[in-house]
Amino acid sequence: MAHEISTEALKDKLLNISYSGVYAQFHPEQLLDLYNEVSNFLSINSDSIDVTELFNLTELRFYLAILTHHDVDSKACLDRLTDQFGRDRSQRIKILQSIYLEAMGDNEGAKLLLNGDPDELDLSRRLVTFSRNSSDPEEYIACLKFYLDVQPSDLITWAELADQYQQLGHYERAIFCLQEIIQQEPFAYNIFYKIGLNYYYLYCREFSPKLEKKDKVLESANILRKARDHFLRTIEICETYSKAWLGIYLVTKAPINDVLRAKYKDNSAMGQLLSENDKLREVSAKKFTDLSGIDEATLKSDLSVSATPSA
Amino acid sequence: MEEELVLDPQLKYWVLIPISVVMVLVGLLRSSFTALLSPGPKKTPYKKIRETQFLRRAECFRASNNVLDVNQMESRRNYFIEKLNSSEYYSEKISTDDTPKNPFTDSSTNDALMSMMKGNLLNYIPQSLIMAWVNFFFADFIVMKLPFPLTDGFKSMLQSGVATPDLNVRYVSAISWYFVNLLGLKPIYNLLGDNEAMSTILAQSQQTMPNIGGPGAPKVDKIFQGCAENIKLIKHESIFDGIASRVIDVYS
């Protein structure tokens, strides 16, 4: 009986991994363990589980085999699936085939497979990713934009476009893309964090202590305030997100605070910003050290070395 | 004491069981045929998806524009109002005349009618053939005697085709056995792991007309314009207003 329960639980675990796609973020070692687990599970239980679950797990095994370089086994899984569902009747199978071809180095064949029908949008999205490796990032961005014109509320593509813009330093555009996501998922705290991060990068680029012009300084302060507000929103949704606390801490420690204090303290908006920052600095330092286990002295010395939060 | 009819035991092997077996096999075969003939899921044209997704994007903007600040909100509001009032995201051209289309010239309706017809034919043809077969070879047969008594009300059900007003209800005629099988085989199909077979037979009795695209559905331009109106009316309030003092209040 105990064995039965564990089989059932294991099956549920694997199916959950398969549905959520979380394996895409595993370490190589975790991937290999999971691959072995799925292979063992399927070799023992393939006759006793429901067919839908069997094929879902076979698909999972295919992906894991590709990721762990088990080429022969991935081919075996793919053949099993194509035998069952036919070669060209389902988008899902076509995607698997194209992934296999791409893994084997046959990019042209894979593209050809994906290129057939404009109504097969899943395939189009995968086709877009082929331009990712081209030397010109603008080409990839153009492809992503084209796809977004056809699928204006595809969140994964918006996120990918934001990443691309961020890499190229187009922080404002990246923020725009990320805002598309939070409009549809208003509680996606990690996206709020990313927006804050992009504002912070923007501030780092715009501001230098040598800035003289008043409106330039105030503009930078405004950007930094937006970064802080987005980090704060992250905290409002998810209190334990330590990276956001670190972001708040960095914002309140940023050199522009000193400039503001020296020159623009009389400006009422800036005065308020400074007093809020002072309070937030203490809170965020305490919270971050509580959550991460790093004590405040280390935090200060580390920050003097690198003054950017991690992505 | 009523008189007993003597039934030849061979009737069981040559009539009763063959009819049942043929019914089961035909039911299974028919369900496989239905599966083969039914068209796969149809793909929605990408333009249609584009239209719905754009509308969804606009609706999401309306619902949660509070994650934006005022300037971003205004520029997006203008963008959505402009796009929603243009025809850029329509999946097909809007015809200006108001006469409703003939539903039977619409290909999707025809497909639905066609598949319904196929299902019906697959139901009726084999059943009529079996019925003809039973009627031809086993007309007026009494094939079995039920092991339990029944009231006279069952007479018309169990003894159709046998013109004997005084015969005990427990005797079952061949054609009645066919009907009993027709309606009562579901557990057998379930045992054989084929849920499809019976559900199609049952569906035959409660078939509904496919939804023929009538003039009822609202046109896309009206939906888009309504959405644009809603967006014009948004009263914006940003979540970032006073967020610092909110957080400070909670944590200090």
Boltz contact constraints between the chains, C-beta under 6 A:
constraints:
  - contact:
      token1: [A, 118]
      token2: [B, 46]
      max_distance: 6.0
  - contact:
      token1: [A, 119]
      token2: [B, 43]
      max_distance: 6.0
  - contact:
      token1: [A, 119]
      token2: [B, 45]
      max_distance: 6.0
  - contact:
      token1: [A, 119]
      token2: [B, 46]
      max_distance: 6.0
  - contact:
      token1: [A, 121]
      token2: [B, 46]
      max_distance: 6.0
  - contact:
      token1: [A, 150]
      token2: [B, 46]
      max_distance: 6.0
  - contact:
      token1: [A, 150]
      token2: [B, 50]
      max_distance: 6.0
  - contact:
      token1: [A, 151]
      token2: [B, 53]
      max_distance: 6.0
  - contact:
      token1: [A, 152]
      token2: [B, 53]
      max_distance: 6.0
  - contact:
      token1: [A, 152]
      token2: [B, 54]
      max_distance: 6.0
  - contact:
      token1: [A, 152]
      token2: [B, 57]
      max_distance: 6.0
  - contact:
      token1: [A, 153]
      token2: [B, 53]
      max_distance: 6.0
  - contact:
      token1: [A, 153]
      token2: [B, 56]
      max_distance: 6.0
  - contact:
      token1: [A, 153]
      token2: [B, 57]
      max_distance: 6.0
  - contact:
      token1: [A, 182]
      token2: [B, 67]
      max_distance: 6.0
  - contact:
      token1: [A, 183]
      token2: [B, 60]
      max_distance: 6.0
  - contact:
      token1: [A, 183]
      token2: [B, 61]
      max_distance: 6.0
  - contact:
      token1: [A, 183]
      token2: [B, 64]
      max_distance: 6.0
  - contact:
      token1: [A, 184]
      token2: [B, 60]
      max_distance: 6.0
  - contact:
      token1: [A, 186]
      token2: [B, 64]
      max_distance: 6.0
  - contact:
      token1: [A, 186]
      token2: [B, 67]
      max_distance: 6.0
  - contact:
      token1: [A, 229]
      token2: [B, 240]
      max_distance: 6.0
  - contact:
      token1: [A, 229]
      token2: [B, 243]
      max_distance: 6.0
  - contact:
      token1: [A, 232]
      token2: [B, 243]
      max_distance: 6.0
  - contact:
      token1: [A, 232]
      token2: [B, 247]
      max_distance: 6.0
  - contact:
      token1: [A, 276]
      token2: [B, 244]
      max_distance: 6.0
  - contact:
      token1: [A, 279]
      token2: [B, 248]
      max_distance: 6.0
  - contact:
      token1: [A, 283]
      token2: [B, 251]
      max_distance: 6.0
  - contact:
      token1: [A, 283]
      token2: [B, 252]
      max_distance: 6.0
